[in-house]
């Protein structure tokens, strides 16, 4: 990899954007699922493997974890746009 360039070529940038979007989507869907399990468990007043608060905490953690790949994808798109202009 040349010094000062974070990506090898355009296809490398596109592959990284696709991967980060996929991982971000998986984390986001997991957070929705965890929140749904927390709401269902609390509404029915039962324990679905974990207590309702634990499901909500997992949902918060998954949502925050989804920010990392989404930010990387945003930076890759920005760098891809700058490279395209040059």
Contact map, one row per residue, 1 for C-alpha under 8 A:
11101111000000000000000000000000000000000000000000000000000000000000000000000000000000
11111001000000000000000000000000000000000000000000000000000000000000000000000000000000
11111000000000000000000000000000000000000000000000000000000000000000000000000000000000
01111100000000000000000000000000000000000000000000000000000000000000000000000000000000
11111111000000000000000000000000000000000000000000000000000000000000000000000000000000
10011111000000000000000000000000000000000000000000000000000000000000000000000000000000
10001111110110000000000000000000000000000000000000000000000000000000000000000000000000
11001111110110000000000000000000000000000000000000000000000000000000000000000000000000
00000011111110000000000000000000000000000000000000000000000000000000000000000000000000
00000011111111000000000000000000000000000000000000000000000000000000000000000001000000
00000000111111100000000000000000000000000000000000000000000000000000000000000000000000
00000011111111110000000000000000000000000000000000000000000000000000000000000000000000
00000011111111111000000000000000000000000000000000000000000000000000000000011001000000
00000000011111111100000000000000000000000000000000000000000000000000000000000000000000
00000000001111111110000000000000000000000000000000000000000000000000000000000000000000
00000000000111111111000000000000000000000000000000000000000000000000000010010000000000
00000000000011111111100000000000000000000000000000000000000000000000000110011000000000
00000000000001111111110000000000000000000000000000000000000000000000000000000000000000
00000000000000111111111000000000000000000000000000000000000000000000000000000000000000
00000000000000011111111100000000000000000000000000000000000000000000110110000000000000
00000000000000001111111110000000000000000000000000000000000000000000110010000000000000
00000000000000000111111111000000000000000000000000000000000000000000000000000000000000
00000000000000000011111111100000000000000000000000000000000000000100100000000000000000
00000000000000000001111111110000000000000000000000000000000000001111110000000000000000
00000000000000000000111111111000000000000000000000000000000000000100000000000000000000
00000000000000000000011111111100000000000000000000000000000000000000000000000000000000
00000000000000000000001111111110000000000000000000000000000001101100000000000000000000
00000000000000000000000111111111000000000000000000000000000001100100000000000000000000
00000000000000000000000011111111100000000000000000000000000000000000000000000000000000
00000000000000000000000001111111110000000000000000000000001001000000000000000000000000
00000000000000000000000000111111111000000000000000000000011111100000000000000000000000
00000000000000000000000000011111111100000000000000000000001000000000000000000000000000
00000000000000000000000000001111111110000000000000000000001000000000000000000000000000
00000000000000000000000000000111111111000000000000000011011000000000000000000000000000
00000000000000000000000000000011111111100000000000000011011000000000000000000000000000
00000000000000000000000000000001111111110000000000000000000000000000000000000000000000
00000000000000000000000000000000111111111000000100010010000000000000000000000000000000
00000000000000000000000000000000011111111100000000111111000000000000000000000000000000
00000000000000000000000000000000001111111110000000010000000000000000000000000000000000
00000000000000000000000000000000000111111111000000000000000000000000000000000000000000
00000000000000000000000000000000000011111111111100110000000000000000000000000000000000
00000000000000000000000000000000000001111111110000010000000000000000000000000000000000
00000000000000000000000000000000000000111111110000000000000000000000000000000000000000
00000000000000000000000000000000000000011111110000000000000000000000000000000000000000
00000000000000000000000000000000000000001111111000000000000000000000000000000000000000
00000000000000000000000000000000000000001111111100000000000000000000000000000000000000
00000000000000000000000000000000000000001000111111110000000000000000000000000000000000
00000000000000000000000000000000000010001000011111110000000000000000000000000000000000
00000000000000000000000000000000000000000000001111100000000000000000000000000000000000
00000000000000000000000000000000000000000000001111110110000000000000000000000000000000
00000000000000000000000000000000000001001000001111111110000000000000000000000000000000
00000000000000000000000000000000000011101100001101111111000000000000000000000000000000
00000000000000000000000000000000000001000000000000111111100000000000000000000000000000
00000000000000000000000000000000000001000000000001111111110000000000000000000000000000
00000000000000000000000000000000011011000000000001111111111000000000000000000000000000
00000000000000000000000000000000011001000000000000011111111100000000000000000000000000
00000000000000000000000000000000000000000000000000001111111110000000000000000000000000
00000000000000000000000000000010011000000000000000000111111111000000000000000000000000
00000000000000000000000000000111111000000000000000000011111111100000000000000000000000
00000000000000000000000000000010000000000000000000000001111111110000000000000000000000
00000000000000000000000000000010000000000000000000000000111111111000000000000000000000
00000000000000000000000000110110000000000000000000000000011111111100000000000000000000
00000000000000000000000000110010000000000000000000000000001111111110000000000000000000
00000000000000000000000000000000000000000000000000000000000111111111000000000000000000
00000000000000000000000100100000000000000000000000000000000011111111100000000000000000
00000000000000000000001110110000000000000000000000000000000001111111110000000000000000
00000000000000000000000100000000000000000000000000000000000000111111111000000000000000
00000000000000000000000100000000000000000000000000000000000000011111111100000000000000
00000000000000000001101100000000000000000000000000000000000000001111111110000000000000
00000000000000000001100100000000000000000000000000000000000000000111111111000000000000
00000000000000000000000000000000000000000000000000000000000000000011111111100000000000
00000000000000001001000000000000000000000000000000000000000000000001111111110000000000
00000000000000011001100000000000000000000000000000000000000000000000111111111000000000
00000000000000000000000000000000000000000000000000000000000000000000011111111100000000
00000000000000000000000000000000000000000000000000000000000000000000001111111110000000
00000000000010011000000000000000000000000000000000000000000000000000000111111111000000
00000000000010001000000000000000000000000000000000000000000000000000000011111111100000
00000000000000000000000000000000000000000000000000000000000000000000000001111111110000
00000000000000000000000000000000000000000000000000000000000000000000000000111111111000
00000000010010000000000000000000000000000000000000000000000000000000000000011111111100
00000000000000000000000000000000000000000000000000000000000000000000000000001111111110
00000000000000000000000000000000000000000000000000000000000000000000000000000111111111
00000000000000000000000000000000000000000000000000000000000000000000000000000011111111
00000000000000000000000000000000000000000000000000000000000000000000000000000001111111
00000000000000000000000000000000000000000000000000000000000000000000000000000000111111
00000000000000000000000000000000000000000000000000000000000000000000000000000000011111
